[in-house]
Amino acid sequence: MNKRVLKSRPLVLGGFIVISVVMVAVFAPLIAPMDPNSQSLENRLSGWGTPGYILGTDQYGRDLLSRLIHGARISLLAGVIAVAVGAVAGLVLGLLSGYFGGWVDLVIGRIFDVLLAFPTILLALAIVAALGPSMTNLIIAIGVATTPHFGRVIRGAILAVRSRDYIVAAEAFGASDFYTMWRHVLPNVLPPVIVTTSLGIGSAIQTEATLSFLGLGVSPPTPTWGNIINDGQAYLGIAPGISLFAGAAIVVAVVGFSLFGDGLRDLLDPRVRK
């Protein structure tokens, strides 16, 4: 196992990026050189490399590096919690749908079909617009939008193990449905859940950034990567670094979680092992 982990370049590289992003987010107050909301109007729109401002400043003279570091906390927090909400909801609904089948599968399947009919970002946008912009509503929106993706994965995995001998034997010995799902079904469908979770966090970070860019995320002056891009779009001609550095942070985080998820899939899925 250890040798396969070390030989998996996507897993190693993605894991390094993920750990780096997590460390930056957790220790943001210690790493950031300045208060992210401290203004210095005489230094506004300074370019990268300005003495005292490594990446420059924004239109209010706030240190861009400090805002990017603190923005990682919001993006990562929103991504992890929202995916956790979607994973739990999708896991429960997928278990019920795949295990019981019949009308339960029909009803839950139609709910998934309705949600999947809308692109994730459009569905999350509609939910936030209806509930109002806030961190809580943002997490709820992304969680609801990701639920059917988890549910479909879980349902498919359960259908693959539903007729296995150990499931039939457990039912024949009088095991309850809840015990069978918890003891025999769930452990065998966890690998695809883990992979989907890792990939989903990257997608959730991207969705959060998009909603924050549109003004439907966390309210300013709290820094997020999305609203930093929004702040810099009016100054692309004279200070392109504001939007470019924030965009680069999003790309690095999303690619890191995607690589990590791909590496986990190669490691956990016996069908793709070399």
VOBA-1610 file (N, C-alpha, C; in pm, whole numbers, padded with zeros to 5 digits, always signed):
BEGIN
Met+00083-00121+00000Met+00000+00000+00000Met+00086+00125+00000Asn+00189+00129+00090Asn+00275+00248+00098Asn+00349+00272-00032Lys+00395+00163-00098Lys+00466+00179-00224Lys+00374+00233-00332Arg+00247+00186-00335Arg+00153+00236-00433Arg+00122+00383-00409Val+00116+00424-00283Val+00091+00564-00251Val+00204+00651-00302Leu+00328+00610-00278Leu+00443+00689-00318Leu+00459+00692-00470Lys+00414+00586-00539Lys+00427+00581-00684Lys+00315+00658-00754Ser+00209+00691-00681Ser+00097+00764-00741Ser+00128+00913-00743Arg+00174+00962-00857Arg+00212+01103-00866Arg+00094+01197-00842Pro-00025+01170-00900Pro-00138+01259-00870Pro-00171+01265-00721Leu-00162+01149-00654Leu-00195+01146-00512Leu-00092+01224-00430Val+00036+01205-00461Val+00142+01275-00387Val+00136+01425-00411Leu+00127+01465-00539Leu+00123+01608-00571Leu-00005+01672-00518Gly-00117+01605-00541Gly-00243+01659-00490Gly-00245+01666-00339Gly-00191+01563-00273Gly-00185+01566-00127Gly-00100+01679-00075Phe+00013+01706-00143Phe+00099+01817-00103Phe+00025+01951-00115Ile-00048+01969-00225Ile-00122+02094-00245Ile-00234+02107-00142Val-00307+01998-00120Val-00418+02000-00024Val-00366+02033+00116Ile-00259+01966+00158Ile-00203+01993+00291Ile-00156+02137+00301Ser-00095+02189+00194Ser-00047+02328+00196Ser-00162+02426+00210Val-00270+02404+00135Val-00387+02492+00143Val-00449+02486+00282Val-00459+02365+00337Val-00517+02349+00471Val-00431+02419+00576Met-00300+02405+00567Met-00210+02469+00662Met-00220+02621+00654Val-00226+02672+00532Val-00239+02818+00515Val-00370+02866+00577Ala-00479+02792+00553Ala-00609+02832+00606Ala-00612+02826+00759Val-00556+02721+00815Val-00561+02703+00961Val-00475+02807+01033Phe-00356+02833+00978Phe-00263+02923+01045Phe-00257+03061+00979Ala-00367+03101+00915Ala-00373+03230+00846Ala-00335+03348+00935Pro-00387+03357+01059Pro-00350+03472+01143Pro-00201+03480+01174Leu-00133+03364+01174Leu+00009+03363+01204Leu+00094+03386+01079Ile+00042+03343+00964Ile+00119+03354+00839Ile+00103+03491+00775Ala-00017+03545+00776Ala-00044+03672+00709Ala+00042+03783+00768Pro+00110+03860+00683Pro+00197+03966+00736Pro+00122+04085+00794Met-00006+04104+00753Met-00082+04220+00798Met-00227+04181+00826Asp-00299+04274+00885Asp-00443+04261+00899Asp-00504+04271+00759Pro-00585+04172+00717Pro-00638+04176+00579Pro-00731+04292+00550Asn-00785+04356+00654Asn-00876+04468+00634Asn-00814+04604+00667Ser-00685+04605+00700Ser-00616+04730+00731Ser-00590+04809+00603Gln-00636+04935+00601Gln-00626+05017+00480Gln-00509+05115+00489Ser-00449+05141+00372Ser-00344+05240+00359Ser-00363+05308+00225Leu-00446+05413+00224Leu-00488+05474+00098Leu-00372+05534+00019Glu-00264+05572+00089Glu-00150+05628+00015Glu-00077+05520-00065Asn-00103+05392-00031Asn-00038+05281-00103Asn-00137+05202-00187Arg-00250+05259-00219Arg-00353+05186-00293Arg-00305+05151-00434Leu-00345+05031-00479Leu-00314+04980-00614Leu-00164+04971-00639Ser-00088+04940-00535Ser+00055+04919-00552Ser+00079+04784-00620Gly+00177+04779-00707Gly+00207+04656-00778Gly+00282+04557-00691Trp+00294+04432-00740Trp+00365+04331-00663Trp+00512+04368-00654Gly+00572+04336-00542Gly+00711+04371-00518Gly+00730+04505-00450Thr+00620+04576-00422Thr+00630+04702-00350Thr+00683+04676-00209Pro+00779+04756-00162Pro+00832+04734-00026Pro+00721+04727+00078Gly+00719+04617+00153Gly+00617+04597+00256Gly+00493+04527+00205Tyr+00478+04516+00072Tyr+00360+04452+00012Tyr+00409+04358-00098Ile+00426+04232-00065Ile+00486+04137-00160Ile+00405+04125-00288Leu+00273+04112-00275Leu+00187+04099-00393Leu+00114+04228-00427Gly+00147+04335-00360Gly+00082+04463-00387Gly-00040+04484-00300Thr-00119+04585-00336Thr-00238+04620-00259Thr-00358+04636-00351Asp-00478+04641-00291Asp-00598+04660-00370Asp-00637+04807-00374Gln-00762+04836-00415Gln-00805+04974-00433Gln-00817+05051-00302Tyr-00815+04981-00191Tyr-00821+05048-00060Tyr-00688+05044+00013Gly-00586+04996-00054Gly-00454+04989+00009Gly-00438+04872+00103Arg-00523+04771+00092Arg-00513+04653+00177Arg-00414+04553+00117Asp-00336+04491+00203Asp-00232+04398+00158Asp-00296+04278+00090Leu-00261+04255-00036Leu-00323+04150-00114Leu-00284+04011-00064Leu-00159+03993-00026Leu-00115+03863+00023Leu-00192+03823+00148Ser-00210+03916+00239Ser-00285+03886+00362Ser-00430+03852+00332Arg-00489+03920+00237Arg-00629+03892+00200Arg-00642+03755+00133Leu-00544+03718+00051Leu-00548+03586-00013Leu-00532+03475+00091Ile-00444+03496+00187Ile-00423+03395+00291Ile-00549+03377+00375His-00610+03487+00416His-00733+03477+00495His-00850+03430+00409Gly-00846+03461+00279Gly-00952+03414+00190Gly-00953+03263+00177Ala-00836+03200+00196Ala-00830+03053+00191Ala-00916+02991+00300Arg-00929+03058+00413Arg-01008+03003+00524Arg-01156+02993+00485Ile-01208+03100+00425Ile-01349+03101+00388Ile-01376+03000+00277Ser-01290+02999+00175Ser-01312+02908+00063Ser-01303+02763+00107Leu-01205+02730+00188Leu-01189+02592+00233Leu-01301+02553+00329Leu-01338+02643+00420Leu-01445+02614+00515Leu-01577+02590+00442Ala-01608+02679+00347Ala-01732+02663+00271Ala-01730+02533+00191Gly-01615+02503+00129Gly-01606+02382+00049Gly-01621+02256+00131Val-01551+02247+00244Val-01552+02125+00325Val-01689+02104+00389Ile-01745+02208+00451Ile-01873+02191+00520Ile-01985+02164+00420Ala-01985+02236+00307Ala-02090+02216+00208Ala-02085+02075+00150Val-01965+02026+00122Val-01953+01890+00069Val-01991+01787+00175Ala-01959+01815+00302Ala-01999+01725+00409Ala-02152+01716+00417Val-02220+01831+00403Val-02367+01832+00404Val-02420+01750+00286Gly-02364+01776+00166Gly-02409+01702+00048Gly-02378+01554+00057Ala-02262+01519+00116Ala-02223+01378+00127Ala-02315+01302+00221Val-02347+01363+00336Val-02435+01297+00432Val-02576+01279+00373Ala-02628+01385+00314Ala-02762+01377+00254Ala-02764+01277+00139Gly-02662+01283+00052Gly-02656+01190-00060Gly-02636+01047-00015Leu-02558+01029+00093Leu-02535+00894+00146Leu-02664+00832+00198Val-02740+00909+00274Val-02866+00858+00330Val-02966+00827+00218Leu-02984+00921+00127Leu-03081+00901+00020Leu-03036+00790-00075Gly-02905+00785-00104Gly-02854+00680-00192Gly-02867+00542-00130Leu-02843+00531+00001Leu-02860+00404+00071Leu-03005+00356+00064Leu-03097+00447+00094Leu-03238+00411+00092Leu-03282+00372-00049Ser-03237+00448-00147Ser-03277+00423-00285Ser-03223+00290-00337Gly-03093+00266-00315Gly-03033+00145-00369Gly-03071+00019-00293Tyr-03091+00030-00163Tyr-03119-00089-00082Tyr-03264-00135-00094Phe-03359-00041-00084Phe-03500-00079-00083Phe-03558-00090-00224Gly-03510-00008-00317Gly-03562-00014-00453Gly-03710+00023-00458Gly-03780-00026-00559Gly-03924-00004-00570Gly-03963+00142-00574Trp-04072+00174-00502Trp-04122+00311-00505Trp-04027+00408-00435Val-03949+00359-00337Val-03851+00445-00270Val-03745+00490-00371Asp-03696+00395-00449Asp-03596+00427-00551Asp-03656+00520-00656Leu-03782+00498-00690Leu-03848+00580-00791Leu-03860+00726-00746Val-03906+00747-00622Val-03925+00883-00571Val-03791+00955-00556Ile-03695+00889-00491Ile-03564+00953-00471Ile-03494+00975-00604Gly-03509+00880-00696Gly-03448+00896-00827Gly-03502+01016-00903Arg-03632+01039-00891Arg-03691+01155-00960Arg-03643+01286-00897Ile-03625+01285-00763Ile-03572+01405-00697Ile-03432+01435-00749Phe-03350+01330-00758Phe-03215+01348-00811Phe-03219+01398-00956Asp-03310+01345-01035Asp-03320+01387-01175Asp-03353+01535-01186Val-03444+01581-01101Val-03482+01724-01104Val-03362+01811-01067Leu-03290+01773-00961Leu-03175+01853-00918Leu-03062+01848-01021Leu-03041+01732-01082Leu-02934+01717-01181Leu-02968+01784-01313Ala-03095+01820-01332Ala-03134+01888-01455Ala-03075+02029-01462Phe-03037+02083-01347Phe-02978+02217-01341Phe-02827+02205-01319Pro-02748+02286-01387Pro-02605+02289-01356Pro-02583+02327-01210Thr-02479+02273-01150Thr-02454+02295-01007Thr-02450+02443-00972Ile-02379+02522-01050Ile-02364+02664-01018Ile-02498+02736-01032Leu-02580+02696-01131Leu-02709+02761-01150Leu-02804+02726-01036Leu-02802+02601-00992Leu-02888+02560-00882Leu-02846+02630-00753Ala-02716+02634-00725Ala-02667+02703-00606Ala-02699+02852-00612Leu-02687+02911-00729Leu-02718+03053-00747Leu-02865+03081-00717Ala-02954+02995-00764Ala-03098+03013-00739Ala-03130+03001-00591Ile-03067+02905-00523Ile-03095+02885-00381Ile-03045+03004-00299Val-02924+03051-00327Val-02870+03166-00252Val-02952+03291-00280Ala-02993+03309-00405Ala-03075+03425-00440Ala-03208+03423-00365Ala-03262+03303-00343Ala-03390+03292-00271Ala-03373+03310-00121Leu-03263+03257-00065Leu-03242+03262+00079Leu-03172+03389+00125Gly-03094+03451+00035Gly-03018+03570+00072Gly-02871+03537+00091Pro-02783+03632+00059Pro-02639+03606+00071Pro-02592+03599+00216Ser-02530+03489+00253Ser-02468+03470+00383Ser-02386+03342+00378Met-02297+03324+00474Met-02213+03205+00478Met-02299+03079+00495Thr-02397+03086+00584Thr-02483+02969+00608Thr-02562+02931+00485Asn-02624+03030+00421Asn-02702+03002+00300Asn-02614+02954+00186Leu-02492+03004+00180Leu-02398+02959+00078Leu-02367+02810+00096Ile-02343+02769+00219Ile-02314+02628+00247Ile-02435+02541+00215Ile-02555+02587+00253Ile-02676+02512+00224Ile-02694+02495+00073Ala-02672+02603-00001Ala-02691+02599-00146Ala-02595+02500-00213Ile-02468+02508-00177Ile-02369+02417-00237Ile-02397+02273-00192Gly-02436+02256-00065Gly-02467+02122-00016Gly-02583+02058-00090Val-02690+02134-00111Val-02806+02082-00185Val-02768+02050-00330Ala-02687+02138-00390Ala-02648+02118-00530Ala-02560+01995-00549Thr-02482+01958-00446Thr-02393+01842-00459Thr-02458+01712-00412Thr-02570+01719-00344Thr-02636+01599-00291Thr-02666+01494-00398Pro-02727+01530-00512Pro-02760+01425-00610Pro-02637+01357-00669His-02524+01426-00676His-02402+01363-00728His-02357+01251-00634Phe-02359+01278-00505Phe-02325+01174-00408Phe-02430+01063-00410Gly-02557+01101-00416Gly-02663+01002-00414Gly-02654+00904-00530Arg-02624+00953-00649Arg-02611+00866-00766Arg-02495+00768-00749Val-02382+00820-00698Val-02265+00734-00679Val-02296+00624-00577Ile-02358+00662-00466Ile-02391+00565-00361Ile-02492+00462-00412Arg-02593+00509-00481Arg-02695+00416-00533Arg-02633+00313-00626Gly-02546+00358-00716Gly-02483+00265-00808Gly-02395+00164-00737Ala-02321+00211-00633Ala-02235+00119-00558Ala-02318+00017-00481Ile-02432+00058-00427Ile-02517-00033-00350Ile-02580-00138-00441Leu-02623-00097-00559Leu-02680-00193-00653Leu-02580-00300-00691Ala-02450-00264-00688Ala-02345-00360-00723Ala-02324-00464-00614Val-02356-00429-00488Val-02333-00523-00376Val-02463-00577-00318Arg-02576-00525-00365Arg-02706-00560-00303Arg-02734-00709-00310Ser-02695-00775-00415Ser-02727-00917-00432Ser-02611-01009-00396Arg-02508-00957-00330Arg-02395-01041-00290Arg-02439-01142-00184Asp-02364-01251-00175Asp-02401-01360-00085Asp-02406-01317+00061Tyr-02311-01231+00103Tyr-02310-01194+00244Tyr-02430-01106+00281Ile-02483-01031+00185Ile-02604-00952+00211Ile-02724-01045+00223Val-02733-01139+00129Val-02844-01236+00132Val-02839-01319+00260Ala-02717-01358+00301Ala-02703-01439+00422Ala-02745-01360+00546Ala-02706-01232+00553Ala-02744-01150+00668Ala-02895-01137+00677Glu-02962-01119+00564Glu-03107-01108+00564Glu-03171-01241+00601Ala-03110-01352+00555Ala-03165-01484+00586Ala-03157-01516+00735Phe-03055-01463+00802Phe-03039-01486+00946Phe-03122-01388+01030Gly-03203-01307+00964Gly-03295-01220+01036Gly-03240-01084+01073Ala-03128-01042+01013Ala-03072-00910+01042Ala-03167-00802+00994Ser-03181-00696+01071Ser-03269-00585+01032Ser-03209-00510+00914Asp-03296-00436+00847Asp-03249-00358+00731Asp-03144-00256+00774Phe-03168-00191+00888Phe-03072-00091+00934Phe-02937-00155+00964Tyr-02938-00270+01032Tyr-02812-00338+01065Tyr-02740-00383+00938Thr-02814-00435+00843Thr-02752-00482+00719Thr-02688-00366+00644Met-02759-00253+00635Met-02703-00137+00565Met-02581-00084+00637Trp-02588-00076+00770Trp-02479-00018+00848Trp-02358-00110+00856Arg-02383-00241+00873Arg-02272-00335+00899Arg-02214-00395+00772His-02297-00415+00670His-02249-00489+00553His-02246-00405+00424Val-02341-00314+00409Val-02348-00239+00283Val-02257-00116+00286Leu-02272-00035+00390Leu-02199+00091+00397Leu-02047+00076+00386Pro-01983-00018+00460Pro-01837-00030+00448Pro-01789-00061+00307Asn-01873-00125+00227Asn-01833-00163+00092Asn-01856-00054-00012Val-01921+00055+00028Val-01942+00164-00067Val-01867+00290-00024Leu-01786+00281+00082Leu-01713+00398+00129Leu-01604+00447+00033Pro-01530+00358-00036Pro-01426+00408-00128Pro-01475+00508-00231Pro-01585+00482-00304Pro-01632+00585-00398Pro-01680+00712-00329Val-01728+00699-00204Val-01769+00819-00130Val-01648+00906-00099Ile-01539+00843-00057Ile-01416+00918-00025Ile-01364+00990-00148Val-01361+00921-00261Val-01312+00982-00385Val-01402+01097-00428Thr-01533+01075-00425Thr-01627+01180-00465Thr-01618+01301-00373Thr-01593+01278-00245Thr-01578+01388-00150Thr-01459+01475-00185Ser-01345+01412-00214Ser-01226+01487-00248Ser-01247+01570-00375Leu-01305+01508-00476Leu-01333+01581-00600Leu-01438+01689-00578Gly-01534+01661-00490Gly-01641+01757-00465Gly-01595+01882-00394Ile-01492+01871-00309Ile-01442+01989-00239Ile-01385+02090-00338Gly-01310+02040-00436Gly-01257+02131-00538Gly-01367+02201-00615Ser-01470+02126-00651Ser-01584+02186-00722Ser-01658+02286-00633Ala-01670+02254-00503Ala-01738+02344-00411Ala-01661+02474-00393Ile-01528+02467-00388Ile-01446+02588-00378Ile-01469+02677-00501Gln-01475+02615-00617Gln-01500+02690-00739Gln-01639+02754-00738Thr-01739+02679-00690Thr-01874+02733-00682Thr-01882+02849-00583Glu-01817+02833-00467Glu-01816+02940-00367Glu-01752+03066-00424Ala-01642+03049-00497Ala-01574+03165-00555Ala-01664+03235-00657Thr-01737+03156-00735Thr-01827+03215-00835Thr-01939+03294-00768Leu-01999+03237-00665Leu-02108+03307-00595Leu-02055+03432-00524Ser-01937+03423-00465Ser-01878+03541-00400Ser-01845+03649-00503Phe-01800+03609-00619Phe-01772+03705-00727Phe-01899+03779-00767Leu-02012+03708-00765Leu-02140+03769-00803Leu-02204+03846-00688Gly-02138+03849-00572Gly-02193+03922-00458Gly-02293+03844-00377Leu-02298+03711-00395Leu-02395+03627-00324Leu-02329+03537-00221Gly-02205+03569-00186Gly-02134+03490-00087Gly-02122+03567+00044Val-02007+03553+00107Val-01981+03624+00232Val-01969+03773+00205Ser-02032+03853+00290Ser-02034+03998+00269Ser-01897+04060+00297Pro-01857+04160+00214Pro-01734+04235+00241Pro-01746+04305+00377Pro-01632+04338+00442Pro-01495+04330+00390Pro-01426+04196+00413Thr-01499+04093+00461Thr-01436+03962+00480Thr-01380+03913+00347Pro-01251+03881+00342Pro-01192+03843+00213Pro-01223+03699+00174Thr-01264+03682+00052Thr-01273+03550-00011Thr-01210+03563-00148Trp-01167+03452-00203Trp-01101+03459-00334Trp-01196+03514-00440Gly-01324+03481-00430Gly-01420+03529-00529Gly-01440+03678-00524Asn-01458+03735-00403Asn-01481+03880-00399Asn-01352+03960-00423Ile-01236+03896-00403Ile-01111+03964-00439Ile-01102+03980-00591Ile-01143+03876-00665Ile-01146+03887-00811Ile-01244+03996-00853Asn-01358+04000-00786Asn-01458+04103-00817Asn-01403+04242-00790Asp-01328+04258-00679Asp-01268+04388-00648Asp-01169+04431-00757Gly-01097+04336-00812Gly-00991+04371-00907Gly-01033+04385-01051Gln-01158+04345-01083Gln-01196+04348-01224Gln-01202+04490-01282Ala-01227+04587-01197Ala-01233+04725-01246Ala-01094+04786-01264Tyr-00990+04716-01219Tyr-00855+04771-01224Tyr-00759+04678-01299Leu-00814+04598-01391Leu-00729+04505-01464Leu-00623+04576-01547Gly-00653+04695-01591Gly-00556+04767-01674Gly-00437+04821-01597Ile-00459+04859-01471Ile-00351+04922-01395Ile-00300+04834-01281Ala-00381+04739-01235Ala-00339+04649-01127Ala-00398+04511-01151Pro-00351+04441-01255Pro-00408+04310-01288Pro-00380+04203-01183Gly-00281+04225-01098Gly-00245+04125-01000Gly-00355+04094-00900Ile-00444+04188-00873Ile-00550+04166-00774Ile-00634+04046-00815Ser-00682+04047-00940Ser-00765+03937-00988Ser-00683+03815-01026Leu-00565+03837-01083Leu-00484+03725-01130Leu-00435+03637-01016Phe-00388+03698-00909Phe-00338+03619-00797Phe-00450+03542-00728Ala-00567+03606-00716Ala-00682+03536-00656Ala-00727+03421-00745Gly-00729+03445-00876Gly-00765+03339-00970Gly-00666+03224-00966Ala-00538+03257-00953Ala-00435+03153-00944Ala-00454+03069-00817Ala-00493+03133-00706Ala-00516+03059-00582Ala-00630+02959-00599Ile-00737+03001-00666Ile-00849+02911-00690Ile-00806+02793-00777Val-00731+02822-00883Val-00686+02716-00974Val-00600+02615-00900Val-00506+02663-00819Val-00416+02573-00746Val-00496+02484-00651Ala-00591+02543-00577Ala-00670+02464-00482Ala-00756+02361-00552Val-00824+02401-00660Val-00912+02308-00732Val-00831+02196-00796Val-00719+02230-00859Val-00634+02127-00920Val-00579+02033-00814Gly-00541+02087-00698Gly-00489+02003-00591Gly-00590+01900-00544Phe-00713+01942-00518Phe-00815+01847-00473Phe-00853+01750-00586Ser-00851+01795-00710Ser-00881+01706-00821Ser-00775+01598-00836Leu-00647+01637-00829Leu-00539+01539-00836Leu-00546+01440-00720Phe-00574+01493-00602Phe-00584+01408-00484Phe-00698+01307-00500Gly-00812+01352-00553Gly-00924+01262-00576Gly-00892+01157-00681Asp-00825+01196-00788Asp-00786+01100-00891Asp-00690+00997-00834Gly-00595+01042-00752Gly-00501+00949-00690Gly-00570+00852-00597Leu-00667+00900-00520Leu-00743+00811-00432Leu-00822+00709-00512Arg-00879+00751-00622Arg-00954+00658-00706Arg-00864+00548-00759Asp-00745+00584-00806Asp-00650+00483-00854Asp-00608+00388-00743Leu-00601+00441-00621Leu-00555+00360-00508Leu-00663+00269-00454Leu-00787+00316-00452Leu-00896+00242-00388Leu-00978+00157-00483Asp-00977+00191-00612Asp-01059+00118-00708Asp-00976+00006-00771Pro-01007-00120-00743Pro-00927-00229-00799Pro-00934-00239-00950Arg-01037-00180-01012Arg-01050-00191-01156Arg-00952-00106-01232Val-00892-00004-01166Val-00798+00084-01235Val-00657+00069-01183Arg-00634-00030-01093Arg-00498-00052-01044Arg-00415-00117-01155Lys-00292-00076-01164Lys-00201-00133-01263Lys-00129-00253-01201
//
